[in-house]
Amino acid sequence: MTSAPTPTTVRRIRPEDAARMRALRLEMLADAPLAFLETVAEAAARPHADFAARVATVSRGDHTAQFVADPGGRLVGHAGGTAAPDEPGLTLVYAVYVTPARRGSGLLAALVDEVAAWSRACGRPELMMEVVVGNDRACRAYRKLGFTDTGVRVRHPRIAALRELQMRRPA
């Protein structure tokens, strides 16, 4: 007899999640080193107080927010959103991640839906994200969630040889 999967709550991060978010962040960086804007070594070297301060900041307000997939115990997914500096109706989606064992479970859609709901509540009706060109698995997953490739390509913020493609959808 197989046991049912643990129910997972997708919700906005809370200050008390700091240690679990730090563990998930290190997993994210180890699993997908090109997708995020720091290395495992940089994140591991950052004091816990820095993680705690960041989590506290993004747990409230309408400029930046982070959402987590929480089955109890270890966090298994994350997605963030931040107001675009030059486009008032746009939220930039960032740091989207689902732990490998939970991929294909619907958590990606649930995380992006939480970012979208928050974005709409803040008066921003559109989402945009950037994906490394060649990350076909991620592009397919985001297309299934309604994102379309805008045709815009930008330089990767850390690795000059890489390009990222921009994808958008309504929030």
Secondary structure, DSSP 8 states (H G I E B T S, - for coil): --------EEEE--GGGHHHHHHHHHHHHHH-TTTSSS-HHHHHHS-HHHHHHHHHHHTSSSSEEEEEEESSSS--EEEEEEE-SS-TTEEEEEEEEE-GGGTTSSHHHHHHHHHHHHHHHTT--EEEEEEETT-HHHHHHHHHTT-EEEEEEEE-SS-TT-EEEEEEEE-
